[in-house]
Amino acid sequence: MGRELYDRFPAAKAVFEEADAALGFSLTDLIFHGPEETLRLTEHTQPAILTVSTAAARVLAERWARSRLCRRWQPATRLGSTRRTSPPGP
């Protein structure tokens, strides 16, 4: 899960390194080498899914920013954001 991203894209590798530092253990090693039983524990599965998803998003964002299409098109929605889209009410 996420190994090709990690191997091919520096931005993805940086996300895995950030996760390892934040968690205080090598989530990267657990994701790539197991043991699978440990990875299946919720306290490891949730950060693993977030890490791989964030790595993919960063790679896509980086590649999008470099593309010529970026100048003409912008994403219509953002998923997973807690940013408010309207001013807070009274």
N, C-alpha and C positions, 0 to 999 in steps of 0.2 A: 504494500500500500504506500504509494508516494515515492517509491525508489527511483523511478525514471525521472521524476521532477527533481529529486535531490541530486541525482547524478548529472543531469543536463543543464540545470539553471542555477546560477549563483544566488539569485533572489530567493529561490525555494530553499536552497541549502541554508541561507541566512535565517529563514523562518524556523527551520528545525533547530538550529543552534540557539535561537532566542528562546524557544520552548524548553530546551534542555536547561538553559541557565535559569529561567523563571521557575521551573519545577524542582531544580536541585538534584536531578538525576537524568540519565540519558534515555529520554523517551525515544530518541532516534534509534538507539541500539535495540530497545524493546520492540519498536515497530518493525525493524528490519530483520532482527535475529531471534525474537521471542524471549521466553517461551510463550506460546500462543495462549496458554491457560492464564498467564499473568496479564497479557494484553486484553483478554476478554473481560477482565474486572472493570466495572464501570469507572472507577477512579483513574484507570489508564485509557479505557476506550474513548471516553469523552474528550480528553486532551489530544488524543491521537487523531480523532476525526477533525477537531478544530485545527490542529497543526497542518494536516494534509490539505484541508480545505483552504486555509489561509495561504499556504504555499502556492496552491493552484491559482488563487485569486491574484496574488502578487505577480506571478508569472504572466497571467493574462493581462493585468493592468500595465505591466512593463512593456509587453509586446504591443498592446493596443496603443500606448503612448508613442511608440516608434513608428506606427503604421501611418500611411497617408490617409487612411479612412478616418483616423482620429480627428482630422481637421474638419471633416464634414459631418460626422455622426457622433452622437453622444448617447450613452446608455440611458434608457427611459426610466429605469427603476434601480433602486439599490436594495439588496436583500440583506437581512441580518443587521440592519442599522438601527440604533436607538435614537438617532437624531430626529428632532421634531421637524415636521414639515409645515406646521403652522405655529403662530405665537401662542404661548401658554395663556389659558383663560384666567379670569379673575379668581 
